[in-house]
Amino acid sequence: MSYLKRHPRWLLALQLGVLCMLASVATGHYLQSGISATWLLLVLIIAVCGGAVFSLFVQQQKQSTAVIRALVNGDSSLRLSPSHPLHQEYDEIRHTLQAARFKAEQQAQFFQALLLHIDLAVLVCDSEGQVIESNPAVSRLLGKPISSVSELEHLGELILSCDTHLKSSAPWQHGEQQDTLSVQISVAQIQGQIRKVITLTSIHNALINKEQQAYKRLTQVLTHEVANSITPLSSIAQSCRGLLPESLCFDDEDDKDDLLLALDTLAARTEHLGEFITRFRAISSLPRPSLNATALAPILERLVTLHQRQLEQAGIRCELEVSTHLLVMLDAGQVEQVLINLFTNAIQAIEQSQALQPQSIEAPVIVLTLAQNEAQQVYVEIQDNGPGVEPHVIDMMFVPFFTTKQQGSGIGLSLSRQIMVSHGGDLIYIRKPQGACFRCVFG
């Protein structure tokens, strides 16, 4: 009996054989004797055997259905009994599905780990702009987690309107953090649904470095060409002035005076041009910073002490706010020069405003702030409550030799920014309701 249970095919054949035999006997008996007790007994036995066959069929069908449904739900722990006629085929399918699922899980884990560890910000959204997948680099770059591209303002509009592949750049600002992003959008149809893959990369530092390199190459060429022309001009002017005898007579005495004035003017202008070229070279010959772990608070205290007398004379109050004491890798000499330039500019801006309009600033103040931004970068901020910077000047203030001062050279801000960039940071202008605010951000 146990053999038949292990081999349901033979059990089914036996049951069908017995059922056919009983049906033949019952039919013969009915033809000979009609309805009788024996015939009824045979019919009852036939019904029991038919029920056994049907029960075996239903049991096999339920087992197959349960196992297949388990496979559909991802559960491969259920198996068909060894006696099931599809046992071998089912095991082959189960092993194939397990191998495919294991490979898919490995690939999914690999791509998930890749997204977590790369610095490239990646977003995947649907056609409505709802974010389906993103990596931590998105929050680091944009300053906040994103659940819908509509939160990206003008970037979101660009993404939603894109129906094909696109590569572009766009400005981005989160709070006071300004950046320039490279945006690449790829559109694909996956399982009948539109999916947009967006990659975002900050190119702000790359643009600044390219700009600084361009300025360096320009200044190197100009200083070489101009210096070569100025040196002989200055020498010739001085030689002519020295060779001109005092007893030299002119038909008109004024002509002699004009000649002397022309030679003196030529010598003076070439001297001034030489000084200008010296300042010009400061941009192209900036030495590489010697970085050391340094505390910024003592530098700011020295800065205030250095300008204390000038502040008192101008009636300017200075406030120092320190909220972090982290050490920063920097060249103390170069950074201190940057801070002196910015602090001096703030003082001069207030003094000039008071000279033009004595009552324009009731309580002149300069605030020095040492803190960290949302990206945990240490920064020093110098803010005054002077007249501020004109909107049309903001885009040009870091261009070499651009200045709004009558006696300015246009070197200070450009050189200061170059120093901050060489430290892996940046010098940025922060728009405030009143006054000017410059922030030195350390990388």
C-alpha positions in Angstrom: 0.0 0.0 0.0 2.9 2.4 0.8 4.3 1.7 -2.6 1.1 2.8 -4.2 1.1 6.0 -2.1 4.6 6.8 -3.3 3.5 6.1 -6.9 0.1 7.8 -7.5 0.0 6.8 -11.1 -0.2 3.1 -10.3 -2.8 3.9 -7.6 -4.9 5.8 -10.2 -4.5 3.0 -12.7 -5.6 0.5 -10.1 -8.6 2.6 -9.1 -9.7 3.1 -12.7 -9.3 -0.7 -13.4 -11.4 -1.6 -10.3 -13.9 1.0 -11.3 -14.2 -0.4 -14.9 -14.5 -3.9 -13.6 -17.2 -3.0 -11.1 -19.1 -1.0 -13.8 -19.1 -4.1 -16.1 -20.3 -6.4 -13.3 -23.0 -4.0 -12.3 -24.2 -3.6 -15.9 -24.3 -7.4 -16.4 -26.1 -7.9 -13.2 -28.7 -5.2 -14.1 -29.4 -6.8 -17.4 -29.9 -10.3 -15.8 -31.8 -9.4 -12.6 -32.7 -5.7 -12.8 -32.6 -3.6 -9.7 -31.6 -5.7 -6.7 -29.7 -5.4 -3.4 -26.6 -6.7 -5.0 -26.8 -4.2 -7.9 -27.3 -1.3 -5.4 -24.3 -2.5 -3.5 -22.2 -2.6 -6.7 -23.4 1.0 -7.5 -22.4 2.2 -4.1 -19.0 0.6 -4.4 -18.6 2.2 -7.9 -19.5 5.6 -6.4 -16.9 5.2 -3.6 -14.3 4.3 -6.2 -15.2 7.3 -8.4 -15.0 9.6 -5.4 -11.5 8.2 -4.5 -10.4 8.9 -8.1 -11.9 12.4 -8.0 -10.3 13.1 -4.6 -6.9 12.0 -5.9 -7.2 14.3 -8.9 -8.3 17.3 -6.7 -5.5 16.7 -4.2 -2.9 16.7 -7.0 -4.5 19.9 -8.5 -4.5 21.7 -5.1 -0.9 20.8 -4.5 0.2 22.1 -7.9 -1.9 25.3 -7.6 -0.4 26.0 -4.1 3.1 25.5 -5.2 2.8 27.6 -8.4 1.1 30.4 -6.4 4.0 30.3 -3.9 6.4 30.7 -6.8 4.5 33.6 -8.1 4.8 35.3 -4.7 8.5 34.6 -4.6 8.4 31.7 -2.1 10.3 28.7 -3.4 10.3 26.8 -0.1 7.2 24.8 -1.1 7.8 21.7 -3.1 5.8 19.0 -4.9 5.8 15.6 -3.4 8.3 13.2 -4.9 5.3 11.2 -6.1 3.9 14.0 -8.1 4.2 13.5 -11.9 5.5 17.1 -12.3 8.0 16.8 -9.5 11.2 16.8 -11.6 10.0 19.6 -14.0 9.0 21.7 -11.0 12.4 21.4 -9.3 14.1 22.5 -12.5 11.9 25.6 -12.8 12.4 26.3 -9.1 16.2 26.2 -9.4 16.1 28.4 -12.5 13.9 31.0 -10.8 16.1 31.0 -7.6 19.2 31.5 -9.6 17.6 34.4 -11.6 16.3 36.0 -8.4 19.6 35.7 -6.7 21.4 37.3 -9.7 18.8 40.1 -9.8 19.2 40.8 -6.1 23.0 40.9 -6.5 22.7 43.4 -9.3 20.2 45.5 -7.3 22.5 45.5 -4.3 25.4 46.5 -6.5 23.6 49.4 -8.1 22.2 50.5 -4.7 25.7 50.5 -3.2 27.0 52.3 -6.3 24.4 55.0 -5.9 25.1 55.4 -2.2 28.9 55.8 -2.6 29.2 57.9 -5.8 29.4 61.7 -5.5 27.2 62.1 -8.6 23.7 63.2 -7.6 21.1 60.8 -9.3 17.3 61.2 -9.5 14.8 58.9 -11.1 11.3 60.3 -11.6 8.1 59.4 -13.4 6.3 61.5 -16.1 4.5 63.5 -13.4 7.8 64.5 -11.7 7.5 62.3 -8.6 10.9 61.0 -7.4 11.1 57.2 -7.5 14.7 56.8 -6.5 17.5 59.1 -5.4 20.9 58.8 -3.7 22.3 60.7 -0.7 24.5 62.8 -3.0 21.2 64.7 -4.0 20.7 66.0 -0.5 24.3 66.9 -0.1 24.4 68.8 -3.4 21.0 70.5 -3.2 20.9 71.0 0.6 17.6 69.2 1.1 15.9 65.8 0.2 13.7 65.9 -2.9 10.4 64.0 -3.2 9.2 65.8 -6.3 11.1 67.7 -9.1 8.6 70.6 -8.6 10.7 71.4 -5.4 13.6 72.3 -7.7 12.0 75.5 -9.0 13.4 76.4 -12.4 15.3 73.1 -12.6 12.0 71.2 -12.0 10.4 73.1 -14.9 13.3 72.1 -17.1 13.0 68.4 -16.2 9.2 68.3 -16.6 9.4 70.0 -20.0 12.1 67.6 -21.3 10.8 64.8 -23.6 14.2 63.7 -24.9 17.8 63.6 -23.8 19.2 66.9 -22.6 22.4 68.3 -21.3 22.6 71.8 -19.9 23.7 73.9 -17.0 21.7 76.1 -14.6 22.3 78.2 -11.5 21.2 76.8 -8.1 20.8 78.5 -4.8 19.7 77.0 -1.5 19.5 79.6 1.2 22.7 81.5 0.9 24.6 78.7 -0.9 25.1 79.6 -4.6 26.1 77.0 -7.1 26.2 76.2 -10.8 24.9 72.7 -11.8 25.5 70.6 -14.8 22.2 68.9 -15.6 21.9 65.7 -17.7 18.4 64.2 -18.4 17.8 60.8 -20.0 14.2 59.7 -20.9 13.4 56.0 -21.2 10.3 53.8 -21.3 10.4 51.0 -18.9 7.5 48.4 -18.8 5.3 50.9 -20.6 6.0 53.8 -18.3 8.1 56.9 -18.8 11.1 57.2 -16.5 13.5 60.2 -16.4 17.0 59.7 -15.1 18.5 63.1 -13.9 22.2 63.5 -13.0 23.4 66.7 -11.3 27.0 67.8 -10.8 28.4 71.0 -9.3 30.6 72.8 -11.8 31.0 76.0 -9.7 34.5 75.3 -8.6 35.5 74.1 -12.1 34.2 77.4 -13.6 36.0 79.5 -11.0 39.3 77.6 -11.6 39.0 78.0 -15.4 38.3 81.7 -14.8 41.3 82.1 -12.6 43.5 80.2 -15.0 42.3 82.5 -17.9 43.1 85.6 -15.8 46.6 84.2 -15.0 47.4 83.5 -18.6 46.1 87.0 -19.6 48.2 88.8 -17.0 51.3 86.8 -17.8 51.1 87.8 -21.5 50.2 91.4 -20.8 52.9 91.9 -18.1 55.5 90.5 -20.4 54.6 92.6 -23.4 53.9 95.8 -21.4 57.0 95.5 -19.2 59.2 95.1 -22.2 57.9 98.4 -23.7 57.9 100.4 -20.4 61.5 99.7 -19.4 63.2 101.3 -22.5 60.7 104.2 -22.5 61.5 105.1 -18.9 65.2 104.8 -19.6 65.0 106.9 -22.7 63.0 109.6 -20.9 65.4 109.8 -18.0 68.4 109.8 -20.4 66.9 112.7 -22.5 66.2 114.7 -19.3 69.8 114.2 -18.2 71.4 115.0 -21.5 69.4 118.2 -22.0 71.9 121.0 -21.1 70.9 123.9 -19.0 72.4 126.4 -21.5 70.4 125.0 -24.4 68.6 128.0 -26.0 65.3 128.0 -27.9 63.8 130.7 -30.0 60.9 130.6 -27.6 61.6 130.0 -23.9 58.2 128.3 -23.6 59.3 125.6 -25.9 62.1 124.6 -23.6 59.6 124.4 -20.7 57.2 122.3 -22.8 60.1 119.9 -23.6 61.1 119.6 -20.0 57.5 119.0 -19.0 57.0 116.4 -21.7 60.1 114.5 -20.5 59.0 114.7 -16.9 55.5 113.5 -17.7 56.8 110.6 -19.8 59.1 109.5 -17.0 56.3 109.9 -14.4 53.8 107.9 -16.4 56.2 105.1 -17.2 57.0 104.9 -13.5 53.3 104.7 -12.7 52.8 102.0 -15.4 55.7 100.1 -13.8 54.0 100.2 -10.4 50.7 99.1 -12.1 52.5 96.1 -13.8 54.0 95.2 -10.4 50.4 94.9 -9.0 49.3 93.2 -12.2 51.9 90.5 -11.6 50.5 89.8 -8.2 47.6 87.9 -9.7 49.7 85.6 -12.0 52.5 85.0 -9.5 50.5 84.1 -6.4 52.5 81.4 -4.5 50.9 78.1 -3.5 49.5 78.2 0.0 51.4 76.4 2.7 48.6 74.7 4.5 48.6 74.1 8.3 45.8 73.3 10.8 45.0 76.8 12.1 42.4 78.3 14.4 40.6 81.3 12.8 39.4 83.0 15.9 42.8 84.4 16.9 43.3 85.7 13.4 40.0 87.6 13.6 41.0 89.0 17.0 44.3 90.3 15.5 42.4 91.8 12.6 40.2 93.8 15.0 43.2 94.9 17.0 45.1 96.0 13.9 42.2 98.3 12.8 41.2 99.4 16.3 42.5 103.0 16.0 41.0 103.4 12.5 37.6 102.1 13.8 37.7 104.6 16.7 38.5 107.5 14.4 35.6 106.7 12.1 33.2 105.9 15.0 32.6 102.4 13.8 31.6 99.7 16.2 33.0 96.2 15.5 31.3 93.0 16.7 33.0 89.6 16.7 30.7 86.5 16.7 32.4 83.1 17.0 30.3 79.9 17.0 32.9 77.3 16.0 36.4 76.6 17.0 37.3 74.0 14.4 40.8 74.0 13.0 41.1 74.8 9.3 43.9 73.9 6.9 45.1 77.2 5.6 48.0 79.5 4.9 47.7 82.0 7.8 49.6 84.8 6.0 47.5 84.7 2.8 44.1 84.3 4.6 45.0 87.2 6.9 45.7 89.4 3.9 42.3 88.5 2.4 40.6 89.4 5.7 42.5 92.7 5.9 41.4 93.6 2.3 37.8 92.9 3.1 37.8 94.6 6.5 39.5 97.7 5.0 36.9 97.8 2.2 34.1 97.7 4.8 35.7 100.6 6.7 36.3 102.7 3.6 32.7 102.1 2.4 31.3 103.4 5.7 33.7 106.4 5.7 32.9 107.4 2.1 29.1 107.1 2.8 29.5 109.3 5.9 31.6 111.9 4.0 28.9 112.2 1.3 25.9 111.9 3.6 26.9 112.4 7.3 23.5 111.2 8.6 23.2 108.2 6.2 24.4 105.7 8.8 23.2 106.3 12.4 25.2 103.5 14.1 28.0 102.3 11.8 28.9 98.7 12.6 31.0 95.9 11.1 30.2 92.3 12.1 32.8 89.6 11.9 31.2 86.1 12.0 33.0 82.7 12.3 30.6 79.8 11.8 29.6 76.8 9.7 27.1 76.6 6.9 24.6 73.9 6.1 27.3 71.9 4.3 29.4 72.0 7.5 32.0 74.2 5.9 33.7 76.8 8.1 33.4 80.4 6.9 34.3 83.9 7.9 31.8 86.6 7.1 32.5 90.4 7.1 29.3 92.5 7.0 28.9 96.2 7.3 25.8 98.4 7.3 27.2 100.8 4.7 25.7 101.7 1.4 26.2 98.2 -0.1 27.1 97.3 -3.6 25.2 98.4 -6.6 23.4 95.6 -8.5 25.2 96.2 -11.8 28.6 96.0 -10.0 28.0 92.6 -8.3 28.7 90.6 -11.5 31.9 92.5 -12.1 33.4 92.9 -8.7 35.7 89.9 -8.9 37.0 90.8 -12.4 40.7 91.9 -12.2 41.2 95.7 -12.4 37.5 96.5 -12.2 37.0 99.1 -9.5 34.5 101.8 -8.5 37.1 103.6 -6.3 38.8 106.7 -7.7 42.2 105.5 -6.3 41.5 101.8 -6.6 43.5 99.3 -8.6 40.9 96.6 -8.9 43.3 94.0 -7.6 42.1 93.4 -4.0 38.9 91.4 -4.5 40.2 89.4 -7.5 43.4 88.5 -5.6 41.4 87.7 -2.4 39.1 85.3 -4.3 42.1 83.6 -6.0 43.6 83.0 -2.6 40.4 81.5 -1.3 40.1 79.3 -4.4 43.6 78.1 -3.9 42.6 77.0 -0.4 39.8 74.8 -1.9 37.1 77.4 -0.9 35.6 80.5 -2.4 34.9 84.2 -1.7 31.3 85.0 -2.4 29.1 88.1 -2.0 25.9 87.6 0.1 23.0 89.9 -0.7 21.7 91.6 2.4 18.9 94.1 2.9 21.5 96.7 4.0 25.2 97.0 3.5 27.7 94.7 2.0 28.5 91.1 3.1 31.5 89.0 1.9 31.9 85.4 3.0 35.2 83.5 2.9 34.3 79.8 2.6 36.9 77.2 3.4 36.8 73.8 1.7 
